[in-house]
Every structure is written in structure tokens, then in C-alpha cells.
């Protein structure tokens, strides 16, 4: 049976392994088809494709786009995108420019709380094109301001804490349009993780489907079996395709490992069925 993992990250965004290391680890863990879906950028795809040459692994070019929907941040994955598509890349550049602005604001707020050198400290963990909250978290742990990355997010990166800056990302319509325009399929990432009601989630899916969205992640990282069943029902209710991805970021998170996620339920239509 073919093993698909269609949601992974590398050092091209906030993962800890280089794209070629992600490929090697995926092969080790029995993955047959892997999508590299770094946040708001496609810079790691060429390296991943090169590393997968002459191996058993197929690489799907992907991206995970940050979206502001109402007062919520949601993530939309693009699978099988043309990484050279002009409009997609223009959109991703705009988001990354905003990321830079947000990083400066995060550093300023941390400095006001007595933590100096946060921007420079976080930059040493980041790629040249993407500086995010995880990189600040790594700096804060290394500098002794927190015990773990999880601790950083609780104490510094949530509303009313020193390092919190709200996100102002792409619209849902922009993200889906960019992905479809680049020949890809748009997928709602980890729907069970958003802190929204079931009614709001159905509203999100309704709008997403209307805009031309193709699928939702029915299986993602750590999920309770009941969540998987609920998302399978949601996919079928809206006639959406079902995707599966670990949301792998680092070998340090043993509970979110490449390929080590449940199979899709048998009552859904896999997104890869028509590939």
C-alpha cells in the first residue's frame, strides 16, 4: 500500500531539517509520496526534488499559505503547484514581506519586556526568506528565557503576552486563487486544530468550497479517532477530497513523525486518486 505524507516542513520555513534531510528521513520511514509544504514559500522544493532523484520517493511540490479568515488564522495547503507560477510567487513574496515586518514588531515588544537582541538571535535559526515565531522561540529557549518551545508560546506568543503580534495574512480567496492558478489543489490544513466552533468550521468549508477549494486534511499529525471520523463526514458532506499529512517539523517531535499517521478512512475519496 502506497504511503502518502502530504504536509511536511523543512528549514526553508520553520522545520529543523534541510529539504534533502526530510527526503532521506521520509524514505527511512517508508513514505512513498511526500509533499514539501513549507510556510509561505517554495524555496525548498528544488532541493527536495533533486534529493529524491533515483530514489523510491516521489515529491509533490507544495506550499502552506497563511490566511486570515475573520479573526482567525487558518492555513491552506497547495498540492501539485507550479512553483514557477508568477502570481503565486508574487503573493508569497507579499506574505513574507509582512512576516519580516511582524518579526521586527515581535523583537521590539520583547525588548520592551527586557529581552534584548531577539531579532538577531532568532535570525540565526531562520532561513534567508522566512523568519517566524518558532525561530524566536528557539532563541528564547537557548537564551534561558523559557524551558521549551511550548513554554515560549504560552508565556510570550499568545494574546496579551510580550511577544504577541496579530497576523494579517492573505485572504481565503487569494490563497485558493493563487493555488488554482498555479495548477494545484487547495486543501484546508489541520481543520480540527482551529479554535472555532463546529458551525464556524462549516462556514469556513462552505466558503472554501465556493471559492474552488479541493480538499481537507482528514488526517493530520496528532488527532483523536473521533476527530478523524468527524472530518471524514465533513469532507463527504461538502464533496471534498481527503488529504493526509503528518505536519512534520522536527525529529525532536517524536509524536509527529513522517509517515507515522493513521490511514484515511475508507469512506472518503483520497486527493491523490486522480493523480
N, C-alpha and C positions, 0 to 999 in steps of 0.2 A: 504494500500500500504506500502510495507517494506521501511523503511528509512535507506539508506546506507551513512555512512561517512567514507571514506577510506583514510583520510590523517589528522592525528592528532599528537600532541606532548605533552609530559609530562616533569616533572623535570629530567627524565633520559637523556634529552638533553637540549633544551632551552625553554621548556614550564614552566609555573608557577604553575601548579597543579600536585600533585603526581598521578601516574597511577590510583590508586583507586579513586581519586577525579575526574579524567577525566571520569571514568566509571560512577560514580554517576551522574555527570552533563549530560553525554550523555543520560542516562535513563530519567532524568528530562526533557530533550529536545526532547524526543520521538525518539531517534536513536535506531534502531533495530540491526544493524550490524556496528561495529566500528573497523577500523584498527588503531592500535597504530603504528605510523611510525616515531619513533624518529630518529634524525640525527645520522647516522654512528654508531648505536648501538641498541641492542635488550634487554638491561637490564631491561626495564620496563614491558616487555610482561608478564612475570610470575605473577607479582603483578596484572596486569590488568585482566588476566585470572582468578586469584583467586577471585578478587573482583566481577567478573561477574558471578561466580558460583551461581546457583539457582536464577538468575535474568532473565529478558526477553531479555537481550542483548547478542549477540554473538560477540566474539572478534576474529578478524583476525590478526594473527601475521605478523607484517610488519617492514619495515625499510626504511629510506630515505638516499640514498647514494650520497655523494658529488662527482661530476665528473668534470674533466677539459676536455673540448671539444674545440680544437683550443685555442683561447684566452678567451673563456667564461667558467664560472662556471654554470653547469646545475645540476639538481637533478633528480635522478632516484629512484622511489619507488619500493620496492619489496613487493608483497602481497602474503599471504599464504606461507611464507618461513618457513623452518625448522630452528628454532633459534639455534639448536644444531649442525648445519652443520659445519664441521671443516673448510672448505675452505672459507666459508662466514665469519666466525668469525676471521680467520687469516687476511682476507682482511680488515675487520672493525677495527681490532687492529692496523694495519698499518696506516689507516687514522687517528685514534685517537692519535697515537703517533705523527703524523705530526701536529695535532691540538695543542698538547702540545708545540711543537717547535714554532708554529706560535704564540701561546699565549705569550710565552716568548719574541718574537720579537715585538709584539704589545706593551707589557709593557715597553720594552726598548725604543721604539720610543716615547711613551707617556712621559716617564721620561725625555727624551731629550727635550721635549717641555715644561717641567716644572711641569708635573703631576707625583707625587711620589706615590708609593705603589699601583700601578694599578693591578699588578698580584695578590697580596694578597687580594685587595679589590674586584676584580672580582671573585676570588675563593670562597668567602663566598656565592655567589649566584649560584655556579655551582654544578653539581653532581660530584662524585668522578672520573667519567670516561670521562666527557666531559666539557671542558672549551672553550666557544666560544665568538663571538663578542657581542652577546646580554648580556652576563654576564659583559663584560667590560662596555657596555652601561649603565647597571643598576648601576654599581659603579660610573660612571661619573655623572649620574643624581643625585644620592644620595650625592655625594661629592660637588655638586653645580657647576659642570663644564658645564652643559647643562640643558635645561628646560625639555627635553623629550628624549625618546629613538630615536625617529625620528630625533630629533635635533642632537643627538650624531652621527648618521650615516652620516648626511650631513656635519658636521663640523670636524669629526675625522676619519671616517672609509671608506672614498672613496679615490680614486686615488689622490695623491699629498697632502693628509691631514696627520696630525701627527700619527694617529693610523692605517694607511693603510698598510696591508701586503698582497700581492697577494697570492691566493690559488694555491696549486699544489696537486690536488686530484687524485682519481682513474681515469683510462681511461674509456671511454664508454664501451669498450669491456670487461674490468674487471668487471664492475658493473653488466652488463647483464649476464655475465658468472656466477658470484657468485650467483645471484638471481636464475637463471635457475637451477644451480647445487644444490641449496637448495630446489628445488621442487616448487619454486614460479613463479610469473608472474611479469615481469618488465614493469613499467609504467613511461612515461615521466611526471614529476610533473609540474604543472602550466606553460604550454608552452607559454602562452600569456605574461608572466612576463619577459621573457628574452629579453634583448635589442639587438635583432638581426633582420635582415630583413626577410621578408616572404620567400625569396629564400633560405636564410641560414637555416631557420627553416625547410624547406622541405628537405634540405641536411641532417640536424640532424635526421629527422624522417626516411629518406631513410637508413642512416647508422644503426640507431637503429633497424629498421625492419630487415635489413640484418643480424644483429647480433643475432636475436632471440627475440627482444622485443615484448611484447604482446599488450600494450595499451597506450593511452594517457589520461591525465586528461582533459576532455572536460569541466567540471565544477569544478572550484576551487576558494574558498574564494570570494573576490570581483571581479566580472567580468561584463563587459558590455554585453548585449544580443547579440550584433553583434560578439563579440569575441567568445561566445559560439557557435554561428552558424558557424563561420569560422573553429573552432576546430572540430566541428562535421563533416564538409566537409573533413577536413584533415584526420580524423580517417577513414572515408569511402573511401577516395582516396587511402589510404595505407592498407586498410582492417585490421585496428587495432581495438581492443576493446576500449570501452569508460569507463572511471572511473569518480568518483565524490567524492570530499573531501573538507572539509572546510579549511584545513591547520590551524586548531585551535591551538593557543599557550596560550592564557590567557583570562580570563573573562573581563579583562580591555579593550580588543579589541572587543567592542560590535558589530562591523560591520563584524567580522569573528567569528561566533558562531557555536557551534556543531550542525550539522544537519540543520542549517538555511541557506541553499543554494538552488538554483534552481534545479528542476528535470532535468535529462538528456533529451535532445531532443528525440523525438520518432523515429527518423530515424537512430539511431545508435544502435550498439549491446553492451549492458552493459557487463562489465567484469565479473560480478557475474552470468551471465546467465548459465554458465556451472558448477557452484559450487554445 
